[in-house]
Amino acid sequence: MPSRRRFLTTASLAATGLAFAPMAACSREAAPSPAMPAPAVADASDGAALRTRTIPSSGEPLPVIGGGTSGSYEVALDSPEFEGLKETIRVFFDGGATVFDTSPNYTNADEVLGALLADGGFRERCFLATKIAADDRAAMEAQWARTQRRLRTERVDLLQVHNLRALDVAWGYAQELKAQGLTRYIGLTHYLESGHAPLLQAMRTRKPDFIQVNYSVNAPQAGRTLLPAAQDQGVAVLVNRAFDDGRLFAQVRDTPLPGWADDAGVTSWAQMFLKFAISHPAVTAVIPATRRADRQADQLRAGRGPLLSEARQAELTAMFG
Ligand SMILES: NC(=O)c1ccc[n+]([C@@H]2O[C@H](COP(=O)([O-])OP(=O)(O)OC[C@H]3O[C@@H](n4cnc5c(N)ncnc54)[C@H](OP(=O)(O)O)[C@@H]3O)[C@@H](O)[C@H]2O)c1
């Protein structure tokens, strides 16, 4: 019998028409590798559903905690790390998360994610976001065909122009693929503060469904510019680099959580950094990367309980500024 949370997730997918039929999916259970038995990680839900935010252009709800593949999913298909990812991704979906972001230029991450989604039977539960990252139309077409093959899916949920690369051509192509029903949403990404002004400009002129941008306790600039503008324009926001690519953890190695962390339901720095990101009202979901199942379970806990007040968000940015 499905759990109530699983039922709600499935029911809301059906209600919103989220589930695209995947090209290839099977329900084979992942077997632990003899080389590295994957210890089962306890359900991180604590009985509560993940907080959701709606996509302004459609009203479709998305869980606020998602995942990314950069670095963490760039592993060999026959490696112990790949076996470990089977448990990590199980924790992700069983915990109620759905949004996964990847890109054709993260070496073999698409191949790894495609295999994990197909083998685990997760494709229908996944809001799959990827990118166009090429310089001309011919290269984009070849890349899209490779993306479909590697991700083992005909259609994706969100197709984004990576770092505004070859924007005019890429945006036209993304619009065509959306019109053909091969992606439900289209968007624009950047990951550096130097990209915020051109991203803001492109958001105003192109009117994407989504933007994706860096936003973290030590890089909060988007919170004052891009995020309010996205909210005003009805554009959904994915947040990348909420851990500054992992560097924030080195900074807090010997630092206790603030005394008020308990009140916010926060028990780790990872949860604190993610809660900071989702506490901005413009943010639809944050997409942290991790290879580890225990870290995945921890990250999901940030999607439950109260958000941080503006005063506490300001305290964090002052601490890391
Ligand atoms: N231009 C773009 O469009 C763009 C640019 C950058 C990123 N992105 C997207 O955003 C996603 C997230 O960004 P990101 O991967 O650059 O960085 P991130 O999420 O800020 O950090 C990920 C790193 O943090 C480490 N980590 C996670 N939890 C940890 C913990 N509890 N303790 C210590 N280390 C921990 C991970 O290592 P482990 O795997 O070992 O846990 C990984 O190396 C990417 O995967 C990608 O999908 C997009």
The ligand as an SDF file (V2000), in Angstrom:
LIG
                    3D

 48 52  0  0  0  0  0  0  0  0999 V2000
   25.3510   27.6900  -15.0060 N   0  0  0  0  0  0  0  0  0  0  0  0
   24.5280   26.8130  -14.5460 C   0  0  0  0  0  0  0  0  0  0  0  0
   23.4960   26.6130  -15.1220 O   0  0  0  0  0  0  0  0  0  0  0  0
   24.9000   26.0910  -13.2940 C   0  0  0  0  0  0  0  0  0  0  0  0
   26.0970   26.3760  -12.6660 C   0  0  0  0  0  0  0  0  0  0  0  0
   26.3880   25.7210  -11.4820 C   0  0  0  0  0  0  0  0  0  0  0  0
   25.4890   24.7800  -10.9940 C   0  0  0  0  0  0  0  0  0  0  0  0
   24.3370   24.4920  -11.6400 N   0  0  0  0  0  0  0  0  0  0  0  0
   23.3820   23.4790  -11.1240 C   0  0  0  0  0  0  0  0  0  0  0  0
   23.2260   23.6670   -9.7330 O   0  0  0  0  0  0  0  0  0  0  0  0
   23.5700   22.4670   -9.0530 C   0  0  0  0  0  0  0  0  0  0  0  0
   24.1630   22.8000   -7.6960 C   0  0  0  0  0  0  0  0  0  0  0  0
   25.3280   23.5900   -7.8400 O   0  0  0  0  0  0  0  0  0  0  0  0
   26.7710   23.0170   -7.5930 P   0  0  0  0  0  0  0  0  0  0  0  0
   26.7630   21.5560   -7.8190 O   0  0  0  0  0  0  0  0  0  0  0  0
   27.7160   23.8560   -8.3730 O   0  0  0  0  0  0  0  0  0  0  0  0
   27.1000   23.3340   -6.0870 O   0  0  0  0  0  0  0  0  0  0  0  0
   26.4270   23.1580   -4.6290 P   0  0  0  0  0  0  0  0  0  0  0  0
   25.1280   22.4810   -4.6730 O   0  0  0  0  0  0  0  0  0  0  0  0
   26.5510   24.5080   -4.0160 O   0  0  0  0  0  0  0  0  0  0  0  0
   27.5210   22.2190   -3.9160 O   0  0  0  0  0  0  0  0  0  0  0  0
   27.6700   20.8900   -4.2570 C   0  0  0  0  0  0  0  0  0  0  0  0
   28.8950   20.3530   -3.5340 C   0  0  0  0  0  0  0  0  0  0  0  0
   28.6580   20.3630   -2.1170 O   0  0  0  0  0  0  0  0  0  0  0  0
   29.0850   19.1200   -1.5570 C   0  0  0  0  0  0  0  0  0  0  0  0
   28.2420   18.8500   -0.3900 N   0  0  0  0  0  0  0  0  0  0  0  0
   26.9050   18.6500   -0.3810 C   0  0  0  0  0  0  0  0  0  0  0  0
   26.4620   18.4560    0.8810 N   0  0  0  0  0  0  0  0  0  0  0  0
   27.5540   18.5060    1.6930 C   0  0  0  0  0  0  0  0  0  0  0  0
   27.7620   18.3910    3.0950 C   0  0  0  0  0  0  0  0  0  0  0  0
   26.7480   18.1800    3.9180 N   0  0  0  0  0  0  0  0  0  0  0  0
   29.0440   18.5280    3.5660 N   0  0  0  0  0  0  0  0  0  0  0  0
   30.0760   18.7600    2.7280 C   0  0  0  0  0  0  0  0  0  0  0  0
   29.9460   18.8890    1.3850 N   0  0  0  0  0  0  0  0  0  0  0  0
   28.6970   18.7650    0.8700 C   0  0  0  0  0  0  0  0  0  0  0  0
   28.8730   18.1090   -2.6660 C   0  0  0  0  0  0  0  0  0  0  0  0
   29.7690   17.0280   -2.5060 O   0  0  0  0  0  0  0  0  0  0  0  0
   29.2140   15.5090   -2.3710 P   0  0  0  0  0  0  0  0  0  0  0  0
   28.6410   15.1510   -3.7000 O   0  0  0  0  0  0  0  0  0  0  0  0
   30.4560   14.7440   -2.0340 O   0  0  0  0  0  0  0  0  0  0  0  0
   28.2040   15.4920   -1.2590 O   0  0  0  0  0  0  0  0  0  0  0  0
   29.2200   18.9290   -3.9220 C   0  0  0  0  0  0  0  0  0  0  0  0
   30.6140   18.8700   -4.1690 O   0  0  0  0  0  0  0  0  0  0  0  0
   24.5180   21.7600  -10.0130 C   0  0  0  0  0  0  0  0  0  0  0  0
   24.6200   20.3870   -9.7300 O   0  0  0  0  0  0  0  0  0  0  0  0
   23.8720   22.0680  -11.3340 C   0  0  0  0  0  0  0  0  0  0  0  0
   22.7820   21.1910  -11.5700 O   0  0  0  0  0  0  0  0  0  0  0  0
   24.0250   25.1360  -12.7730 C   0  0  0  0  0  0  0  0  0  0  0  0
  1  2  1  0
  2  3  2  0
  2  4  1  0
  4  5  1  0
  4 48  2  0
  5  6  2  0
  6  7  1  0
  7  8  2  0
  8  9  1  0
  8 48  1  0
  9 10  1  0
  9 46  1  0
 10 11  1  0
 11 12  1  0
 11 44  1  0
 12 13  1  0
 13 14  1  0
 14 15  2  0
 14 16  1  0
 14 17  1  0
 17 18  1  0
 18 19  2  0
 18 20  1  0
 18 21  1  0
 21 22  1  0
 22 23  1  0
 23 24  1  0
 23 42  1  0
 24 25  1  0
 25 26  1  0
 25 36  1  0
 26 27  1  0
 26 35  1  0
 27 28  2  0
 28 29  1  0
 29 30  1  0
 29 35  2  0
 30 31  1  0
 30 32  2  0
 32 33  1  0
 33 34  2  0
 34 35  1  0
 36 37  1  0
 36 42  1  0
 37 38  1  0
 38 39  2  0
 38 40  1  0
 38 41  1  0
 42 43  1  0
 44 45  1  0
 44 46  1  0
 46 47  1  0
M  CHG  2   8   1  16  -1
M  END
$$$$
